[in-house]
């Protein structure tokens, strides 16, 4: 079941768990992103036993809190550790720390943090992701988890997992967007000088054969399409704009974005519709026409598939909060 959003903002406590071998960059992402959200989040850091931990760099990290802090969390973030620290079990102190997380708390992992959640049995039967380079190892260790290595993050209700490194930024912006709407998420992105929403998924970063020299990009066509979302854009229209054959365009688009052109268009139309639901009083049918869905029913279907709520419920949530 998707987590219920609040109608009135309050400060949410986010506790980041740092383990031995933690990556310093990813450890700091929640504080940097969520800390830029106008006081909506309090971000604190703890270790599994309250003692300092070694990072995967040349320094240690000392924190002010031990595992007891996890019992007070609304959201828990598991920061990633170096792959050589990944095991098929959990140290006793880590298992005991995770047991302190309240049953209703939201849990987020970044990169190899998914291995920690899987080892604790929290991902069994769930869809999840991790760094694409570790997908094979993850599948061998945890075959009962539905791994999707092509995406930047997976929102499976109470538990969210993200891919490698900078995808921690994507999932934290997603938390802001889900909790407080696109307007605040976009503001946070601007403050942190990062894109508010990255096209496609992790698949675009997987090592691929080097493109032929002089191969054309689909970037200009994507920008062109974003200015015409209200129009009935077909694959043939996109390929014609890019001056490519249908087959070449579809292949190159997927190589660059990690999605098919059709899925990408739906993603962009849903994102535009969410913004209009938050910021305007237009009817659902009017918004559907502006973003390129044929009917209000089509918008309802795609919005529900993306975020699990109807346009009316989404609008009530964020306009009431505003």
C-alpha positions in Angstrom: 0.0 0.0 0.0 1.3 3.4 -0.9 2.2 5.6 2.0 -0.4 8.3 2.8 0.8 11.9 2.3 0.1 14.5 4.9 -2.3 17.4 4.3 -0.4 19.7 6.8 3.4 19.8 6.6 5.4 18.9 9.7 9.1 18.1 10.2 9.8 14.5 9.4 12.7 12.8 11.1 15.1 11.1 8.7 17.7 8.8 10.2 20.7 7.8 8.1 22.5 4.6 9.1 26.2 4.6 8.5 28.0 1.2 8.4 31.6 0.3 8.2 32.9 0.9 4.7 30.3 3.6 4.0 30.7 5.8 0.9 31.0 9.4 2.2 29.4 11.0 -0.9 26.2 8.9 -0.6 26.1 9.3 3.2 25.8 13.0 2.8 23.1 13.0 0.1 20.0 12.9 2.4 21.2 15.8 4.5 22.1 17.8 1.4 18.9 17.2 -0.6 16.3 16.8 2.2 18.0 19.6 4.2 17.2 22.0 1.4 13.5 21.4 1.7 12.5 24.4 3.8 12.7 22.7 7.1 10.4 19.8 6.2 12.9 17.2 7.2 15.3 16.8 10.2 18.2 14.6 9.0 20.3 12.8 11.6 23.0 10.2 11.3 23.7 7.2 13.5 25.8 4.0 13.5 24.8 0.5 14.4 26.6 0.7 17.8 27.2 4.4 18.3 30.9 4.1 17.6 32.8 5.7 14.7 32.9 3.8 11.4 35.5 3.7 8.7 34.6 5.1 5.3 35.7 3.6 2.1 38.0 6.6 1.7 41.0 7.4 3.9 39.2 8.7 6.9 36.8 7.6 9.6 33.4 9.1 10.5 32.3 9.9 14.0 28.6 10.5 14.6 26.6 11.8 17.6 24.0 9.0 17.8 23.7 5.3 18.2 21.1 2.8 17.1 18.5 4.0 19.6 17.9 6.9 17.2 16.3 4.5 14.6 13.3 3.9 16.9 12.4 7.6 16.5 12.6 7.7 12.7 9.8 8.5 10.2 12.2 7.5 7.4 15.4 5.5 7.6 18.1 5.7 4.9 20.6 2.9 4.6 23.8 4.4 3.1 25.9 2.2 0.9 29.1 0.4 1.7 32.0 -0.7 -0.4 31.2 -3.9 -2.4 34.0 -5.8 -0.6 31.9 -5.3 2.6 28.8 -7.0 1.1 28.1 -10.4 2.8 25.1 -12.8 2.7 24.4 -12.1 6.4 24.3 -9.2 8.8 26.6 -8.6 11.8 24.6 -8.9 15.0 24.8 -5.2 15.8 23.4 -4.3 12.4 20.6 -6.8 12.7 19.8 -5.4 16.1 19.9 -1.9 14.9 17.5 -2.6 12.0 15.1 -4.3 14.5 14.7 -0.9 16.2 13.0 0.6 13.1 9.3 1.3 13.8 6.9 -0.9 11.8 5.4 2.1 10.0 8.6 3.9 9.1 9.6 4.4 5.4 13.0 2.7 4.5 15.2 3.8 1.7 18.5 2.2 0.5 21.1 3.8 -1.7 23.2 1.6 -4.0 24.6 -1.4 -2.0 22.3 -0.5 0.9 19.9 -2.8 -0.9 22.1 -5.8 0.1 21.6 -4.8 3.8 17.8 -4.7 3.4 17.8 -8.0 1.4 19.9 -9.7 4.1 17.4 -8.6 6.7 14.6 -10.2 4.6 12.9 -6.9 4.0 13.0 -7.2 0.2 11.6 -10.7 -0.2 9.0 -10.8 -2.8 9.5 -7.1 -3.5 10.8 -5.2 -6.6 14.1 -3.5 -5.9 17.2 -2.2 -7.6 20.9 -1.7 -6.8 24.0 -0.6 -8.7 24.0 -2.2 -12.2 27.5 -3.6 -11.8 26.3 -5.7 -8.8 23.1 -7.0 -10.3 24.5 -10.5 -11.0 25.8 -10.9 -7.5 22.5 -9.6 -6.0 20.5 -12.0 -8.0 22.6 -15.0 -7.0 22.5 -14.0 -3.3 18.8 -13.0 -3.2 16.8 -14.8 -5.8 13.5 -14.1 -4.0 13.9 -10.4 -4.7 12.5 -9.0 -8.0 15.6 -7.1 -9.1 15.3 -4.4 -11.8 18.8 -3.2 -12.6 17.7 -0.8 -15.4 16.0 1.9 -13.2 17.4 4.7 -11.0 15.1 3.8 -8.1 12.2 1.7 -7.2 9.3 2.9 -5.0 7.6 -0.1 -3.6 5.5 1.7 -1.0 7.1 1.6 2.4 10.5 0.5 1.0 12.4 2.3 -1.7 15.7 1.2 -3.2 18.0 3.2 -5.5 20.8 2.4 -7.9 24.4 3.5 -7.7 25.9 6.6 -6.3 24.1 9.7 -7.7 20.8 7.9 -7.9 20.6 8.7 -4.2 19.9 12.2 -5.3 17.1 11.0 -7.5 15.4 9.0 -4.8 15.7 11.8 -2.2 14.2 14.3 -4.7 11.4 11.7 -5.2 10.7 11.6 -1.5 10.3 15.4 -1.5 8.1 15.2 -4.6 5.9 12.5 -3.1 5.6 14.2 0.3 5.3 17.8 -0.7 4.8 18.0 -4.5 6.8 18.9 -7.6 7.1 22.6 -6.8 9.2 22.1 -3.7 11.1 19.2 -5.3 12.0 21.5 -8.2 13.1 24.3 -5.8 15.3 21.8 -3.9 16.8 20.7 -7.2 17.6 24.2 -8.2 19.2 25.0 -4.8 21.4 21.8 -5.1 22.2 22.5 -8.8 20.9 19.1 -9.9 18.2 18.1 -12.5 14.8 17.7 -10.8 14.1 14.6 -12.8 16.5 12.6 -14.8 15.3 11.0 -18.1 15.3 7.3 -18.3 17.0 4.9 -15.9 20.2 3.2 -14.9 20.4 1.3 -18.2 21.8 4.4 -20.0 24.9 4.2 -17.8 25.7 0.5 -18.3 28.8 0.0 -20.3 27.9 -0.3 -24.0 29.9 -0.5 -27.2 31.2 2.9 -28.2 28.7 4.5 -30.8 30.0 4.9 -34.3 31.9 8.2 -34.8 29.5 10.9 -35.8 26.4 9.0 -34.6 23.5 11.4 -34.1 21.9 12.0 -30.7 18.2 12.0 -29.9 18.7 14.9 -27.4 17.4 17.6 -29.7 14.3 15.5 -30.5 13.6 15.0 -26.8 13.7 18.7 -26.3 11.5 19.3 -29.3 9.0 16.7 -28.0 8.9 18.3 -24.5 7.7 21.5 -26.1 4.9 19.6 -27.9 3.6 17.2 -25.3 0.0 18.3 -26.0 0.3 17.0 -29.6 -0.3 13.4 -30.7 3.4 12.5 -31.1 4.0 9.2 -32.8 7.3 7.3 -33.2 7.3 8.3 -36.8 7.1 12.0 -35.9 10.1 11.7 -33.5 12.2 9.7 -36.0 11.4 12.2 -38.8 12.5 15.1 -36.6 15.7 13.2 -35.7 16.2 12.3 -39.5 16.6 8.7 -38.7 14.8 5.5 -39.7 12.3 4.2 -37.2 14.5 1.3 -36.2 17.7 3.4 -35.8 15.8 6.1 -33.8 14.2 3.5 -31.4 17.5 1.8 -30.8 19.5 5.0 -30.3 16.8 6.5 -28.1 16.8 3.4 -25.8 20.7 3.4 -25.7 20.7 7.1 -24.6 17.7 7.2 -22.2 17.2 3.6 -21.1 13.5 3.7 -22.1 11.5 3.3 -25.2 10.2 6.5 -26.8 6.7 5.6 -25.9 7.4 5.0 -22.2 9.5 8.2 -22.1 6.6 10.2 -23.5 4.2 8.8 -21.0 6.6 9.6 -18.2 7.0 13.2 -19.3 3.2 13.6 -19.7 2.5 12.3 -16.3 5.2 14.6 -14.8 3.6 17.6 -16.6 0.2 16.6 -15.5 1.3 16.4 -11.8 2.7 19.9 -12.0 -0.6 21.2 -13.4 -2.7 19.4 -10.8 -0.6 21.0 -8.1 -0.4 24.5 -9.5 -3.6 25.1 -11.5 -7.4 24.8 -11.2 -7.8 23.3 -14.7 -10.1 20.3 -14.9 -8.7 16.8 -15.4 -10.0 16.7 -19.0 -8.3 20.1 -19.7 -5.0 18.9 -18.2 -5.2 15.7 -20.2 -5.5 17.6 -23.4 -2.6 19.9 -22.5 -0.2 17.1 -21.8 -1.2 14.8 -24.7 -3.5 12.2 -23.2 -6.5 11.7 -25.4 -9.0 11.7 -22.5 -9.3 12.4 -18.8 -9.8 8.6 -18.4 -6.4 8.0 -20.0 -4.7 10.5 -17.6 -6.4 8.8 -14.7 -5.1 5.5 -15.8 -1.5 6.6 -16.4 -1.3 8.7 -13.2 -2.7 5.8 -11.1 -0.1 3.4 -12.7 2.7 5.8 -11.9 1.9 6.9 -8.3 -1.1 4.9 -7.2 -3.7 7.7 -6.8 -6.4 9.5 -8.8 -5.9 13.0 -10.2 -8.5 14.3 -7.7 -6.8 12.7 -4.7 -3.4 14.0 -5.9 -4.7 17.5 -6.3 -6.5 17.5 -2.9 -3.3 16.4 -1.2 -1.0 19.0 -2.5 -3.4 22.0 -2.9 -4.5 21.5 0.7 -0.8 21.4 1.8 -0.1 24.5 -0.2 
